[in-house]
Amino acid sequence: MNGFETLPAWAALPVALLLIVGGAVILIGALGLLRLPSFYQRIHGPAITVTLGAGCLLLASMLYFTVLQSRLVIHELIISAFILMTAPVVAMLIMRAAVYRDLRAGKRNAGTDSGAVYSFPEKE
């Protein structure tokens, strides 16, 4: 017995839908990681979809345990805030490191148009 049998139908349906949507969004992000050709395109799949998918899963968990325990569960809120703050920053830092790496290697088309933000002096 996992307690799902005692969950009311009005709460079981949104929990199930959020779990399905969250899993599908994360699966789409994983497929994007596998199918997109370049690193700069590949980083967007996990960066965007994992945040949304994890949000759906955490919302389902919060609803499930809030209804079963008859009190607000705060752990999922803290985890959601942490993911929403850190995932975009980490993705941006990974992309910035890749642009620097490509510019140091001499690739002119590092990223899209890096412009003067990521310019290094020419070697003589």
PyMOL commands that set and color helices and strands:
alter all, ss='L'
color gray80, all
select helices_A, chain A and resi 4-6+9-35+39-42+44-69+75-104+115-118
alter helices_A, ss='H'
color red, helices_A
deselect
rebuild
show_as cartoon
